[in-house]
Every structure is written in C-alpha cells, then in structure tokens.
Amino acid sequence: MDKKDQHIIKELDLNPKITTSKLAKKVRLSQQVVNYRIKKLKENQTITHFGTILNLSKLGLEHYRILLNLGKTTPNEKQEILTYLKKHKSVYWSATVGSKWDIFIVLYVKDYEEYEAFLESIFKTFPQMEDYDSIYVSYQEFYRHRYLYDGPQQDPIKIGSTKSPYVLSDFETSILNNIKSNCRVSSLEVSKQHDVSYKTVQARIKNFEEKNLIAGYRLFLDSKQYGYDAYILLISFSNYGRDIEKKIFAYARENPYITQAVKLFGAWSLQLHIRAKDYQDIQKLVVELRNTYPIIGDYEIIPVFEDSSINLFPSTTSP
C-alpha cells in the first residue's frame, strides 16, 4: 500500500460519502485512478464496508452483547455455529475471539422475550456450548481510525437515543438495505431498483439523517493489514461513578487507538474497542486507565481474531 492509497483511506475515513471528484482533488489523482484504487482496496479486503450506522433503538430494538464459550466444540461444530449466526436476522456482528471465550455477538431484538428466545434457540441447536455472558447496551459511540493517521478527532457517531421513534415503510426499509454496507452507492442507482426518481431517494436519506435514524457513516477496515490487532476491553467500576463514566468517554474520544466506547448494564460498566500493535500496548493502555481512574475495578481483555459476519441493518424477525 503506497502513500496515495493511505491518503485515499484517510479521506474516506473522515468522510465515507465524499464524492469521487472531491476525493480525486484531495489526493491529486484522476477520478478514474481513484475509482480503480478504491476497487483494489475493496478486493484486497483492506476496506470491507462503507457502513451506514443506524440508530436502531429508534426502531424499537434493544441492543445486547453476548460472549460464548464453546467448550470442547470441534472446528466443524464451531463453523456451524458461525454459519448459524451469519444467517440469523437479528445478529449485527459476530466474531471469533480469545481469552476464555470463543465467539462474540452483537444482537438487536425487539424485547427481552426475543433475546431469551435467541439464547434458548442457540443452546438448543448447539447443546455442546459450555458457558456464556451477556450484557445490555444503552449507549455507544463510534470513532474514526485515527491510529492510522495524524489529525483531530471528529464528532463521534452516537447511537442509543430512543426519542422520536421511527416507523419504516417497506420502501424505506428497502433503501436502508441498499445502503447499509455501501453508503457510497448513488441515489440514482438505488432509485432504479424502486422505479422512483433519484430525488425521492435523496429526500428519504436526508430525512433519515435529520431524524437521527442514520447516525452517521463509517469506514470499516481490516486493521491487521496495517499491523494492528483488535481487542475488546471490558471494564467494571468498584462503585457507581457517573462523572467518571463521562470522563472515560471523553478519554476514548481523544485516544486514537480506541475505535468504540460502549455503555453497559450488567456485570460490566463499559466496553472499549481498541487497536494495538501487540498485547504489551493494550496492557499499557489499561495501566494508564487504571492509574487515571482508580474507580476502575475488574477488567478483561479479549482479543478479536476475525469478523465472521456484519449486518448493519438486522431484521427484527428471527429466522
């Protein structure tokens, strides 16, 4: 990857919807060359998604995170579980992880009853699983990939607000499915699939943004190609500290190696998604956090090995 590719990725990270003409001017290449380079970056899986981040709580969905310990599951059985999760319409993200866990799941469901039904189904289908842990999420922030370049932090993408719930029409649902993994797809291309004008599509997307159903747009990258591994850091507080929680979120916004911060209810208080060159770097960050915020009690570091599935607009209907 040369400097031009790195510059392209920086500009796309700052603004995933930047037009090709503006991007070409910024990186001083022709539009044709920029399009070719983006195509190659996608083919090489350096760029995996031009994601549309939805505030799914506005659709009445609840957000849970689940860790699975598969016990003595065989590699084939593990793959069957990953395939099951990939096909499940309520799974937002699934990944293989380390520590004492094997799989990490981000789940969106209509209510606690549907969450319980998901757990019952997966344990009934795969009874060999040994243990699990689950957490309810009330708020989340996404950050840019600033560990790859110098630059000020932009405003985070914030999700979790339930104010002004939104009811989607079938047409709007279809638009969101069209753009969920590629926010750069043109309104004209989307309009052709629905036999409407591109201005109609543009107006709906603008309305989604104004209503904060679309919270923002985010580039998804394979950080391993840059020499960075992904980690999840779970943090609990020794006692409740709302002010400290706010300070840690402020810390996360400024730390270029933190890509997400998540507020939790359950055994854990916060979850941070981190990029680090090695385990020593992640330990340094933990030491810094604990020295700065003594209220931090227990913590757990979970390496993320590989994304298994990403579906940025999961359905509320289970398979």
URSULPE-V561553 format. One line per field, one symbol per residue. ss: DSSP state (~ for helix, > for strand, _ for the rest). phi: phi as a letter, one per 20 degrees, with the letter a starting at -180 (. if undefined). A space follows every 10 residues. Layout:
ss=???
phi=???
//
This chain:
ss=__~~~~~~~~ ~~~~_____~ ~~~~~~~___ ~~~~~~~~~~ ~~~___>>>> >>>>_~~~~_ _>>>>>>>>_ ____~~~~~~ ~~~~~~~___ >>>>>>>___ __>>>>>>>_ _~~~~~~~~~ ~~~~~_____ >>>>>>>>>> >>___~~~__ ______>>>_ _________~ ~~~~~~~~~_ _>____~~~~ ~~_____~~~ ~~~~~~~~~~ ___>>>>>>> >_~~~~__>> >>>>>>>___ _~~~~~~~~~ ~~~~___>>> >>>>>____> >>>>>>__~~ ~~~~~~~~~~ ~~___>>>>> >>>>>>>>>> _________
phi=.efffffgfg ffffbgegff ffffffelcf ffffffffgf fffemfddbd feeeefffen eddcccddde meffgfffff fffgffeffe eebcbecdme ddcdcdcccf afffffffff fffffcfffe bbccbeddab cdcfeffebe qffegfedcp fdflgddeeg ffgfffffdf dbfeffffff fffclcffff fgfffffgff emfeercbed cefffdndee cddecdefbf bfffgfffff fffeefeedb cceccqfdeb cddcdbfbff ffffffffff ffcgffeebb dcfdebfebc cfcfeedff
//
